[in-house]
Amino acid sequence: MLSALFALSKNDAARWTLGYYLLFMCLGLNTAVIGPTLPALADQTHTPLGHMGWLFLAGAVGYTLGTTLGGRVFDRVRGHPVLGIAQLAAAALLVLVPMLPRFWLLLGVLTCKGVADGLINTGANTLLVWTHGEKVGPYMNGLHFCFGLGAFLAPMLVAQVIGVAGGYRWAFWALAAFATLVSMRLLTLSGNPRPVHHHDPGASALVGARIYYPLVIPAALFLFFYVGAEVAFGGWIYTYAVALKLASAVGAAYLTSGFWLLLPSAASSPSPWPPVSRRNRLSWQPCAPVCLSSPW
């Protein structure tokens, strides 16, 4: 057993994959911590609760910039240092979030954090594909399971400090400490995966192939609305439950955890209808948590 673990620790692909999994766990933690702390952040910045939705827009704008930038960055430079620096920047910005007295400062910090998160998202997905090639399927599923796991744990952490004066600050700082450790892990990883170029006679024909827009555009629109609904619902469900007195503050935090837990569970669960293709199953199953939760 020990020899197997030692051999695994020497395997570059295993070490790299573990690093990407930790990054996505941090990404889930950072994403889900905002929702349960939204009322506290509104009090901190003396902002009406209804205006706090701008925080999600600011984060999304930064995220879009980060993913767009990442697509070019990871083709040109070594990936692990970029991921490590982006994660370290996200950790530093998390430290600042519960300390900012002005709403516009909070908007700026979350926009910058969105850029870092976008780089991490693009980079971890890309490097994982380069690491495992055609066998990436189960590893990609595990990567996004780690995001759901992190998103599940963040509201539970907030629930433990709700009764403490200013306790929400410690939730941000604890996540920042964990994110810093993960960034150190990425910065010290040796080697970097690169895409494998197969010398296939048919590959040259694929290089000049046109993009099939009737498939790409609907897929992009689906992800646009699905991810937007996921983040918005996960961000507001806590405030909704507390404001309507549907749950206590602690109960609402656990409710938020339950929502985020359903996402990786739905994505990895087997289809109840065997004739349905795997492609169709993957498209509807992640939507199940939002659909099931919406009546409440």
N, C-alpha and C positions, 0 to 999 in steps of 0.2 A: 504493500500500500504506500509506504513512504517513498519507495523507489519510483512508483508511478507518479506521485505528486512532484517529486524532484524533477523527473523527466518532463512533466507538464510545465513546470516553472521555467524550464530551459527552452520551451517551444515558443518561438516568436509570435506565431498566430494566436496562441492561447493568451499570452501576456497582453498583446494588443487588444484582443477582443474583450478581456476583462477591463482594460482601461476605457474602452468605448461604452461598455455597460455601466461603469461607474459614472461616466459623463452623463449618460441619459437618465440615470437615477437622480443626479443633481438637477438635471433639466426638469424632471417631474416635480421635484421638491420646490424648485424656484417658481414654477408655474402655479402650483396649487396653494402656495402659502399666501398669495395676495388676497384671495377670496375671503377666508376667515378673518383676516386682519383689516378688511376694508373699513368697517366702522371705526376702528382704532386709528387708522391712518387719516380718516376724515376729521376726527377730533384733533389729531396731532397738527394738521394743517389748517384747521378752522374752515373747513370746506363743507358745503351741503352734501349730504350723502348722494343725492341724485347726480352731482357733478363728477363723482368718482369714476364713472364709466369712461371718462377720458383717459384714465390710466391704462385701460385695456387697449384703447386705440393707439396710445403712445407706444406701448410695448409691441403692438402688431406692426406699426410703421418701422420701428427699429428692427424687428424680426425679419421683415421683408427685405430691408437693406442688407442685413447680415447674410441672409441666404443668397441674395443676388451677388454680393461681394464674394462669398465663399466659393461659389461656382468657379470663379476665376482664380482665386488665391490658391486653392488646393491643387490646381493643375500646374502651378508654377513654383511652389516652394514646398519644403518638407512639412508634412501635416501635423506631426506630434507637437512641435514647438508652437505652432499656431493654435492648436487646441488647448495646450497648457496655458498659454498667455490669455486666450479668450476666457477660459474658466477662472483664471486668477482675477481678471477684470470683473467678471460677473460676481465673484466673491466680495471684492472690494465695494462694488456698488450695492450689494445686499447689506453690507455694514452700514451704509449711508441711509438707506431707505427709512428706518425708524427714527432717524435723527434730524430729518429735514423739516423746518418749520413752515415752509412756503409750498403751496401747491405746484407752482410752476417749476420749482426745483425738483420736486418729486416726479413731475412729468419728464423733465430732462434726464434724470437718472434712469428712469424705467425705459426711456427710449434708447439710451446708451446700452443698458442691460439687454434690451431686445436685440441690438446688433450683435452683442457677444453670444447670446443664445442662438441666434440664427447661424452664426459661424460654427458653433458647436454642433447644431443639428445637421447642417450640410456636411461638415467634416466627418463626423462619426459615421453617418450613413455611407459616405463615399469611401472612406478608408476601410470600412467593414467589407464592402463589396470588393475592393481591391485585395483584401486579405484572403477572402474565401472563394472568390470567383463564382463559378457556376453552382457551387454548393452553399451559397450564402443564405438560402431560404430559411432554415431553422435558426440560424444565427441572427438574421434580421428580425425574426419573430421575437427572439429573446431580447434584442436591443429595445424594441418598443414595449415589451413587457416590463423592462426595467424603468421606463418612463412612467408607466402606470403604477408600478410599485412605489416610486418616489412620490408621485402625486397622491397616492393613498396615504403615505406616512406623514406628509406635511401637515394636513389638518389635524391629525391625531396629536402631533407635537404641539400645535397651537392649543388644542383642548387641554393639555396638561398644564399650561401656564396662564389660562384665562383668568383664574382667580387671583393671580399675583399682580400687584400694581406695576404697570408697565411691562407685564410679562411677555407681551407680543414682541417686544424688542429682543428678548432673549431667543425667541424662535428664529428671528432673522439672523442673529449673530451665531447661533448654533449651526444653522444651515451654511452660513458663510465659512465657518471653521471647517466643516466637512468638505465644502467645495474647494477650499484652499489645499487640503490634503490630496484631493483628487487631482488638482492642477499640478502638484508636485510629482504625482505619479506619472502624469503624461509628459512632463518636462524631463523626466529621467529615463523614459523608455528609450532603449537603443533601437536603431533601425527605423525604417518607415516603409509601409507598403506602397507599391507602385502598380499601375495597371499593367496587366499582362497582354502583350500584343501577339495574337496568334497569326501565324503565317498560313492563312487559309486562302486558297484560290478564289473563294467566293466573297472574301472580306472586302476586296476592292469595290465590288458592286454595291456593298452595303454602305460604303463611305459616302457615295454620291446619292444614296437613296433619299427620296423626299419624305418629309415628316407627314404622317397621316393625320391631318388636322381633325377630321370627323371623329377620331378617337381621342386625340390629345385634348381638344377643347372641352368636351363634356367631362373628361376625367379631371381637368384642372378646375372646372366650375364646381364639380362635386366636392373636391377637396377644399375649395375656397369656402363654400357654405358649411360643409361638415365641420371643419376645424374651427371656423368662426363660432358655430353653434356650441361646439364642445367647450371652448374657452369661455364664452360668455355665460353659458349655463353653469359651468363649474365655478366661475368667479362670483356669480350673483346668488347661487342657491343658499349660501350661508346667510346673507343679508335678508333674503326673501323669507327664510324660515324664522329668523329672529324678529323681523319687523311685523310679521303677521301672527306672532306668538304661536307658531306651529311647533316650536322646539325651544329649549333653553340654549344659551350660548354654547355650552359643551355639547348638547345634543345636535345642534346645527353643524358643529365641526365634525362630529362623527357621521352625520348625514352626507357632508361633502366628501369625506373619506370613502363612504360607500359608493358614491357616484363614480369617483375616480377608480375604485377597485373594479367596477363593472366593465370598464373599458378594455383592459387587457384580458379579462375573463371572456368577454364576448368575442374578441378578436381571435383568441386561441381555442375556443370551444369548437367541438365537432358540429357539423351541420345536422339539424334534425331531419332534413330532406335529402337523402343520398343522391337522387337524380340531379339536384342543383349543382351546377359546376362550382369548382373551387373559386374561380374568378368572381362569380356572382355572389358566392357566400361571403367573400372578403369585402365586398362592397356594401352589403347590408348589415352585417353583424356589428361593426363598430358603431352603427347608428342606434343599436338597440337600447343602450343606457339612456340616451336622450329621449327616445320615444317612450320608453317605459316610465321615465320619471316626470315627463311633462304634465300629466294630469294632476300631479300633486304640487 
